[in-house]
């Protein structure tokens, strides 16, 4: 009888073929996750689907920061947000897209661009 290895993240059956290399093509991998006695809650599902949005935003004064924070707080499905005044960077995590956050910031009259695009432009200059 072949021996099997067990993986906690995936149900993985792997015959140990130390004495029979010809059995290697018959390895069986099942990609079904283990059935848990507890289903994940909605909050856990949202946390697993969180995205990180990093934007370069013009932060000129305290009033700008207040407007941006007020606008970002209204976005549905955000988990966290942060404003870095030294880098002029806004970071948002949650079930949101970069486009959604940029639109909200544009609606209050501020400019916002993807942080990665800004970094690439700076690197190309040097």
C-alpha positions in Angstrom: 0.0 0.0 0.0 1.3 3.4 -0.8 1.8 5.9 1.9 0.3 9.4 1.8 1.3 12.9 2.9 -1.3 15.2 4.3 -1.3 19.0 3.9 -3.4 21.2 6.2 -4.0 23.9 3.5 -5.0 21.5 0.7 -6.1 18.0 0.7 -3.0 16.4 -0.9 -2.6 12.7 -1.5 0.9 11.9 -2.6 2.0 8.3 -2.8 5.5 7.9 -1.6 7.1 6.0 -4.5 10.5 5.3 -3.1 10.5 1.8 -4.4 8.4 2.3 -7.5 9.4 5.3 -9.6 7.1 4.1 -12.4 4.2 5.3 -10.2 5.3 8.9 -10.3 2.9 9.8 -13.3 0.0 8.6 -11.2 0.4 11.1 -8.3 -3.0 12.5 -7.3 -3.4 16.1 -6.3 -6.8 17.4 -5.2 -7.2 21.1 -5.1 -10.3 21.1 -2.9 -9.7 23.0 0.4 -10.4 21.1 3.6 -14.0 21.4 4.8 -14.0 23.4 8.0 -16.5 23.1 10.8 -16.8 26.9 10.8 -17.6 28.8 7.7 -15.8 32.1 7.4 -17.8 35.1 8.4 -18.6 38.0 6.1 -15.9 40.1 7.8 -13.3 37.4 7.3 -14.2 37.0 3.6 -13.9 40.8 3.1 -10.6 40.8 4.9 -9.3 38.1 2.5 -10.4 40.1 -0.5 -8.8 43.4 0.7 -6.8 45.3 -1.8 -4.1 47.9 -1.1 -4.5 51.3 -2.9 -1.6 53.7 -2.7 -2.0 57.2 -4.2 0.1 60.3 -4.7 -2.2 63.2 -3.6 -1.5 66.9 -3.3 -1.6 67.6 0.4 -1.1 71.3 0.8 -2.6 72.2 4.1 -4.6 70.8 7.0 -7.9 71.7 5.3 -6.8 69.5 2.3 -6.1 66.6 4.6 -9.5 67.0 6.4 -11.4 67.0 3.0 -9.6 63.9 1.8 -10.1 62.0 5.1 -13.8 63.0 5.1 -14.2 61.8 1.5 -12.3 58.5 2.0 -14.3 57.7 5.2 -17.5 57.6 3.0 -16.2 54.9 0.7 -18.0 51.6 1.4 -16.0 48.5 2.3 -12.8 50.2 3.4 -10.9 48.6 6.3 -8.1 51.1 6.9 -6.8 54.4 5.6 -3.7 56.5 6.2 -2.4 59.9 5.1 1.3 60.5 5.0 1.8 64.2 4.8 5.6 64.0 4.3 5.3 61.8 1.2 1.9 63.2 0.0 0.7 59.6 0.1 -2.8 58.2 0.8 -3.1 54.5 1.6 -6.4 52.7 1.6 -7.1 49.0 2.2 -10.4 47.3 1.7 -12.7 45.9 -1.0 -12.0 49.0 -3.2 -10.2 49.7 -6.5 -7.7 52.4 -7.3 -10.2 54.0 -9.7 -12.9 54.2 -7.0 -10.6 56.1 -4.6 -9.2 58.4 -7.3 -12.8 59.3 -8.3 -13.7 60.2 -4.7 -10.6 62.4 -4.4 -11.3 64.1 -7.8 -14.9 64.9 -6.7 -13.5 67.1 -3.9 -11.3 68.9 -6.4 -8.0 67.2 -5.5 -5.6 65.4 -7.9 -4.6 61.8 -7.3 -2.4 59.4 -9.2 -1.4 55.8 -8.6 1.7 55.7 -6.3 3.4 53.1 -8.5 3.1 55.4 -11.5 4.7 58.2 -9.6 7.6 56.0 -8.4 8.3 54.8 -12.0 8.4 58.4 -13.3 10.9 59.3 -10.6 13.1 56.3 -11.4 13.0 57.2 -15.1 14.2 60.7 -14.4 17.4 59.4 -12.8 
